[in-house]
């Protein structure tokens, strides 16, 4: 019987990973930048020995292909500009990728104010919500901002301002929580 890779699946025969840990890591890096810890986890899951993993990571770091600070900066930039996420979500993404706390703090230092990003995201989304009842639009927009990592206070203020603008001062918004 053949598996997804097209190779025959041997019943009960354990085989090691194909290729070297460094080759596998290079294939992972060809897709996107990754943290050292993220690559380590993936190589471990693939079945490589810890010594081979560390040697591959050291080689890639010396070659400048694994650089925690650059990875953290790029992740913060992507999350804050493309996704318009708040600091809480960005910090969680850095932690999930295995970025050290001091590196994460340094990358987050240039992030800017959550309130500005929340207001921009709210304004973009509010323009598409004018066909909804104001209370429904408020709940949806507020929920979106909180899920994106903005504090409830920041989300509430950004939502009120954006919907007030979108609905041209509808009085129903003043009754929103």
C-alpha positions as CSV (number, residue, x, y, z in Angstrom):
1,X,0.0,0.0,0.0
2,X,1.3,3.5,-0.8
3,X,1.0,6.5,1.5
4,X,0.6,10.2,0.6
5,X,4.2,10.5,-0.3
6,X,4.0,7.7,-2.9
7,X,6.4,5.5,-1.0
8,X,5.3,2.1,0.2
9,X,4.3,2.0,3.8
10,X,6.0,-0.8,5.6
11,X,3.9,-2.2,8.4
12,X,5.6,-1.7,11.8
13,X,9.0,-0.7,10.5
14,X,10.3,2.5,12.1
15,X,12.4,4.6,9.8
16,X,14.3,7.8,10.7
17,X,13.8,11.1,8.9
18,X,15.0,11.4,5.4
19,X,17.9,13.8,4.7
20,X,19.7,15.9,7.2
21,X,18.4,18.1,9.9
22,X,20.0,21.1,8.2
23,X,18.3,20.3,4.9
24,X,14.9,20.0,6.6
25,X,15.5,23.3,8.4
26,X,16.4,25.0,5.1
27,X,13.2,23.7,3.6
28,X,11.3,25.2,6.5
29,X,13.1,28.5,6.2
30,X,12.3,28.6,2.4
31,X,8.6,29.0,3.3
32,X,9.1,31.8,5.9
33,X,11.4,33.1,8.6
34,X,11.2,31.0,11.8
35,X,12.5,31.2,15.3
36,X,15.2,28.9,16.6
37,X,12.7,27.2,18.9
38,X,10.1,26.8,16.1
39,X,12.7,25.0,13.9
40,X,13.9,22.9,16.9
41,X,10.3,21.7,17.6
42,X,9.7,20.9,13.9
43,X,12.9,18.9,13.6
44,X,12.2,17.1,16.8
45,X,8.7,16.1,15.5
46,X,10.4,14.9,12.3
47,X,12.5,12.5,14.4
48,X,15.9,14.0,14.2
49,X,18.4,13.4,17.1
50,X,18.9,16.4,19.5
51,X,22.6,16.6,18.6
52,X,21.9,16.8,14.9
53,X,19.2,19.5,15.5
54,X,21.5,21.7,17.6
55,X,24.4,21.3,15.0
56,X,22.0,22.3,12.2
57,X,20.7,25.3,14.2
58,X,24.2,26.5,15.1
59,X,25.2,26.2,11.4
60,X,22.1,28.2,10.3
61,X,22.7,30.8,12.9
62,X,26.3,31.3,11.9
63,X,25.1,31.7,8.3
64,X,22.6,34.4,9.4
65,X,19.5,32.3,8.4
66,X,18.3,32.0,12.0
67,X,18.2,35.3,13.8
68,X,15.8,35.7,16.7
69,X,15.8,39.5,16.7
70,X,15.0,39.8,13.0
71,X,12.3,37.1,13.3
72,X,10.7,38.9,16.2
73,X,10.8,42.3,14.4
74,X,9.3,40.8,11.3
75,X,6.5,39.1,13.3
76,X,5.7,42.3,15.1
77,X,5.7,44.3,11.9
78,X,3.5,41.7,10.1
79,X,1.0,41.4,13.0
80,X,0.8,45.1,13.6
81,X,0.5,46.4,10.0
82,X,-1.1,43.6,8.0
83,X,-3.3,42.0,10.7
84,X,-3.7,45.2,12.8
85,X,-3.3,43.2,16.0
86,X,-3.0,44.5,19.5
87,X,0.0,44.1,21.7
88,X,-1.6,41.2,23.7
89,X,-2.0,39.0,20.5
90,X,1.4,39.9,19.2
91,X,3.1,39.1,22.5
92,X,1.2,35.7,22.5
93,X,2.4,35.0,19.0
94,X,6.0,35.7,19.9
95,X,5.7,33.4,23.0
96,X,4.1,30.7,20.9
97,X,7.0,30.8,18.4
98,X,9.5,30.4,21.3
99,X,11.0,33.9,21.2
100,X,12.8,34.8,24.4
101,X,11.1,37.4,26.6
102,X,13.9,39.9,26.3
103,X,14.0,39.6,22.5
104,X,10.2,40.0,22.4
105,X,10.3,43.1,24.6
106,X,12.9,44.7,22.4
107,X,10.8,43.9,19.3
108,X,7.6,45.3,20.9
109,X,9.3,48.5,22.0
110,X,8.8,50.1,18.6
111,X,5.3,49.0,18.2
112,X,3.5,52.3,18.8
113,X,0.1,52.8,20.5
114,X,-2.6,50.2,20.5
115,X,-5.2,53.0,20.4
116,X,-4.0,54.2,17.0
117,X,-4.1,50.7,15.4
118,X,-7.5,50.0,17.0
119,X,-8.9,53.2,15.6
120,X,-7.6,52.5,12.1
121,X,-8.9,48.9,12.1
122,X,-12.3,50.0,13.6
123,X,-12.7,52.8,10.9
124,X,-11.9,50.3,8.1
125,X,-14.4,47.7,9.4
126,X,-17.2,50.2,10.5
127,X,-17.6,51.5,6.9
128,X,-18.8,48.0,5.9
129,X,-21.2,47.8,8.8
130,X,-23.6,50.6,8.0
131,X,-26.3,48.2,6.8
132,X,-26.5,46.7,10.2
133,X,-28.4,47.9,13.2
134,X,-26.1,50.1,15.3
135,X,-26.2,47.8,18.3
136,X,-25.3,44.8,16.2
137,X,-22.5,46.7,14.5
138,X,-21.2,47.7,17.9
139,X,-21.1,44.2,19.3
140,X,-19.4,42.8,16.2
141,X,-16.8,45.5,15.9
142,X,-16.0,45.5,19.6
143,X,-15.7,41.7,19.6
144,X,-13.3,41.9,16.6
145,X,-11.1,44.4,18.3
146,X,-10.9,42.4,21.6
147,X,-10.1,39.2,19.7
148,X,-7.3,41.0,17.8
149,X,-5.7,41.7,21.2
150,X,-6.9,45.2,22.1
151,X,-7.9,45.9,25.7
152,X,-11.7,46.4,26.3
153,X,-11.2,50.1,27.0
154,X,-9.3,50.7,23.8
155,X,-11.7,48.6,21.8
156,X,-14.7,50.4,23.3
157,X,-13.4,53.8,22.5
158,X,-12.3,52.9,19.0
159,X,-15.6,51.2,18.3
160,X,-17.7,54.2,19.5
161,X,-15.7,56.7,17.5
162,X,-15.6,54.6,14.3
163,X,-19.3,53.8,14.4
164,X,-20.3,57.3,15.3
165,X,-18.4,58.4,12.2
166,X,-19.9,55.6,10.0
167,X,-23.5,56.2,11.2
168,X,-23.1,60.0,11.2
169,X,-23.8,60.5,14.8
170,X,-26.6,57.9,15.3
171,X,-28.0,58.4,18.8
172,X,-28.4,54.6,19.3
173,X,-24.6,54.3,19.8
174,X,-24.7,56.4,23.0
175,X,-26.8,53.6,24.6
176,X,-24.1,51.0,23.7
177,X,-22.2,49.5,26.7
